Amino acid sequence: MVSPKKLDFEADTMSLEEFAARLGISLTTAYEKAQRDVLPVPRIPGIGRYRFSRRAYDELMARQHPCINCKAA
């Protein structure tokens, strides 16, 4: 059985593959940028794979595109 903490971690983070797709870049480019630590959202440290915070990504998108969360009048 999977622990609740693991489920929360998985729900609150995204893989490099998902992150690349959301940014519209290739997985190869995403790996290259991740290795150089130049992606716009920092990698979550302390685990052996690339994981990124969904909240940090959403905040980045809200700053770059303030009307993403706006409701049409």
Secondary structure, DSSP 4 states (H G I P E B T S, - for coil): ---HHHHHHHHHEEEHHHHHHHHT--HHHHHHHHHHT-SSSPBPTTSSS-EEEHHHHHHHHHHHSGGGGPPP-
